[in-house]
Amino acid sequence: MKKYLIEIEIPLSIHIEKKVQELVTYGFDIDNNFKPKKLKVSLNQNTHHTFIIKALVKERDVSKCKVIPYVKNCWSLYDIIPFKK
C-alpha cells in the first residue's frame, strides 16, 4: 500500500465524513490522524467544498480514483522527496 493525498469535491449539503466513509468502501484506508483539509480554491465555492484527505491505497485500487465522481485528483506521497543537486 502507498500513501496518497486525495482531492475530493462535494456539494455543500453533504457532510465530509459521509464521503470519507464512502471511500473506505472502495478499499481506501483513511488516515484518521490526518483531518480532512478544506481548500479555499474551489471553482464552485457557492455550491461545493473541496477537501484533501490522506489514505493508504493498494496499487490495484489507485485506478478507482479516476472513476469515483467526486474524486478530482490524487497524488502519491513518498517518504523521501528527491531533490536535484
NORJO-V729954 format. One record per helix or strand of 2 or more residues. SS is the DSSP state (H for helix, E for strand). FROM is the first residue (numbers start at 0). LEN is the number of residues. If there is no record, write none. Layout:
BEGIN
ss: (SS SS)
from: (FROM FROM)
len: (LEN LEN)
END
This chain:
BEGIN
ss: (E H E E E H E)
from: (1 15 28 36 47 58 70)
len: (10 10 2 3 10 8 6)
END
